């Protein structure tokens, strides 16, 4: 809102009060998100610049005086209410007068300077165009030298407005950091994965050459390996996404019971729908990639009706309906200290657990849902390539049938059955029930 938009500030204050009342009634558990730094940050961004800076000062003083990690939402509401009443007080609204009289210009004394040696470097027109087309150095919204990802005006836009702006400026939807490729060609994802995946034929070998960071899930052995892999990514020539699963393994009821026993022993709140996050890998990742990665995207994926999708089910034509909830958290909001970062991660998972509970009750996540439209061109593209690749196979099968040799047909059918069984066996590994024994106390006893 504008710096002198006092009426809008009053309306914003009334809206915050309504949210506080709704939160206190307890009918909307998702509003507990407003007591977090990210919840208040999304509202504080709507304040005028000078009030936003004043809130930062007020919040820091509140944290120091009350010894809390962050001021509650009620304190933010009281702050906005006080500022709105003060700004909207007619007793202190003074008329602004402008002087239109101009005196005679004073002659400027000549200034003598010595010659200064300057760099002979000159920017060509093509170099200036390259600089202006790089979203990491030049904001296409303001035409100013700051990154698009850190542009506050861009971040306040709606999702649809952002998509339209990125499309208009030919910027990748996925990384928002390049105008030289599109989202479908963005090959910038890295991941922290278990070492066993590197032995998987073809896929594991490809991951190895793509500089994926592998770990044995034994922190004493993994620490130096993970740190070295992350430091190598700091100088990576392209923009990338780094994927990390903080729980470390798939969710099963047995692992959940063991994880909650650990939480009880450490005095941590129990989680109903998640395992206890493993904080060391996340803290090292944040420390190693700070000033390189701009934000953390907290993603929660749910399949409706408690379905457990498998690749085999997809190939059999079974439909799965998924809901994805994503929150963008600027890296500046995550503490640098390892212990504080661990505490922050535990609090994040408590919020995720509350969102999950609300999803199970209401069937939807909080906020406005975005349903991507169907893409007919993707279907046509798939049909085109499926037809081209399937034609030789159908032609070969037709020639086999026309040959009339029963022995040849029997051998061919047997080979197809064997191949089908092997493929189904390999695909069956994707089932949730085939998860590893990582996080299982019984497995640790056997190893001991």
Secondary structure, DSSP 8 states (H G I E B T S, - for coil): --TT-HHHHHHHHHHHHHHHHHHHHTS-GGGGGGGSHHHHHHHHTTS-HHHHHHHHHHHHHHHHHHT-SS--HHHHHHHHHHHHHHHT-GGG--------------------------------HHHHHHHHT-TTTSBTTTTBSS-GGG-HHHHTS-HHHHHHHHHHTT--TTTSS-SSS-GGG---EEEEEEGGGGGSTTHHHHHHHTT-EEE-S-HHHHHHHHHHHHHHHHT-SS--EEE--TT-S---HHHHHHHHHHHHHHT----SSS----HHHHHHHHHHHBTTB-EEEEEEEEEGGG----HHHHHTT----EEEEEEEEEGGGS-SSHHHHHHHHHHHHHHHHHHHHHHHHHSS-SS--------HHHHHHHHHHHHHHHHHHHHHHHHHHHH--HHHHHHHHHHHHHHHHHHHHHHGGGSGGG---TT-HHHHHHH-
